[in-house]
Amino acid sequence: MPITLDQIVEETREMPSDTVAELIDRIMAARHGGIEPSVAAAWKTETDRRVAEIESGKVKGVSPAENAARIQKILQR
């Protein structure tokens, strides 16, 4: 008997977050193909730049609580 979606979700509850993220990435790549190398390189450059700005103090990061509040505000519109 094939595994159900509920069973898959339940299995992921016990997995580390990075493993679940990798699983999602792999499913997306399998369904929709991989990311073009030029796009991946551009995102890498951008994320490296943003991390450097936060680490240098040039830009202040957003706390998880503040981020959650912003998301809730958007969802209530």
MOLIN-V235168 format. One record per backbone hydrogen bond with DSSP energy under -1.0 kcal/mol. CO is the residue of the C=O (numbers start at 0). NH is the residue of the N-H. If there is no record, write none. Layout:
# MOLIN-V235168
co:CO nh:NH
co:CO nh:NH
This chain:
# MOLIN-V235168
co:3 nh:7
co:4 nh:8
co:5 nh:9
co:6 nh:10
co:7 nh:11
co:10 nh:13
co:11 nh:14
co:15 nh:19
co:16 nh:20
co:17 nh:21
co:18 nh:22
co:19 nh:23
co:20 nh:24
co:21 nh:25
co:22 nh:26
co:23 nh:27
co:24 nh:28
co:25 nh:29
co:26 nh:30
co:27 nh:31
co:28 nh:32
co:35 nh:39
co:36 nh:40
co:37 nh:41
co:38 nh:42
co:39 nh:43
co:40 nh:44
co:41 nh:45
co:42 nh:46
co:43 nh:47
co:44 nh:48
co:45 nh:49
co:46 nh:50
co:47 nh:51
co:48 nh:52
co:49 nh:53
co:50 nh:54
co:51 nh:55
co:52 nh:57
co:52 nh:58
co:62 nh:66
co:63 nh:67
co:64 nh:68
co:65 nh:69
co:66 nh:70
co:67 nh:71
co:68 nh:72
co:69 nh:73
co:70 nh:74
co:71 nh:75
co:73 nh:76
